[in-house]
Amino acid sequence: MIVKRVEQIQINKNHELWPYCDEICFAAKNLYNYANYITRQEFINNKKWIRYRDLNKMLKEHETYKNLPAQ
């Protein structure tokens, strides 16, 4: 059995990493909303779903995607 160990760290606005975390979360939210918009428009206009692979290829060219740190 694989055990995932997780540590949760709460960061408030006084923490030194707050600006970095805030910026990354904001960028991730914007990227998610953009992907959601693309998917919705494709369905409305063409009655088709965009596959994850195709959406990923589209988003790799987006500026926000490029600015997010890699995992």
C-alpha positions in Angstrom: 0.0 0.0 0.0 1.3 3.5 -0.9 1.1 6.0 1.8 1.0 9.7 0.9 2.3 11.9 3.6 1.1 15.5 3.5 2.1 18.5 5.5 -0.2 21.5 5.5 1.3 24.9 6.1 -0.9 27.9 6.7 0.4 31.2 5.2 -1.2 34.4 6.3 -0.6 37.9 4.8 2.3 38.5 7.1 4.3 35.5 5.9 7.3 36.1 3.7 6.0 33.8 1.0 2.5 35.4 0.8 3.2 37.5 -2.3 4.7 34.6 -4.2 1.8 32.2 -3.3 -0.8 34.9 -4.0 0.8 35.5 -7.5 0.9 31.8 -8.3 -2.7 31.2 -7.2 -3.9 34.2 -9.2 -2.2 32.9 -12.3 -3.5 29.4 -11.8 -7.0 30.7 -11.4 -6.7 32.7 -14.6 -5.4 29.8 -16.5 -8.3 27.6 -15.3 -10.8 30.2 -16.3 -9.2 30.5 -19.7 -9.3 26.8 -20.2 -12.9 26.7 -19.1 -13.8 29.5 -21.5 -12.1 27.7 -24.4 -13.9 24.4 -23.6 -17.3 26.2 -23.3 -16.9 28.2 -26.5 -16.0 25.0 -28.4 -19.1 23.3 -27.1 -21.4 26.2 -27.8 -20.1 26.8 -31.4 -19.3 23.3 -32.6 -21.1 21.0 -30.1 -17.9 19.2 -29.4 -15.7 18.7 -26.3 -12.0 19.5 -26.5 -9.9 16.6 -25.3 -7.4 17.2 -22.5 -4.4 16.6 -24.7 -5.6 19.2 -27.3 -6.5 21.7 -24.6 -3.1 21.2 -23.0 -1.4 21.9 -26.4 -3.4 25.1 -26.7 -2.6 26.3 -23.2 1.1 25.7 -23.5 1.4 28.7 -25.7 -0.5 30.9 -23.2 1.6 33.4 -21.2 0.2 32.4 -17.8 1.0 28.7 -18.5 4.6 29.6 -19.2 4.9 31.7 -16.0 3.7 29.0 -13.7 6.4 26.9 -12.0 6.8 23.3 -13.1 5.9 20.5 -10.7 
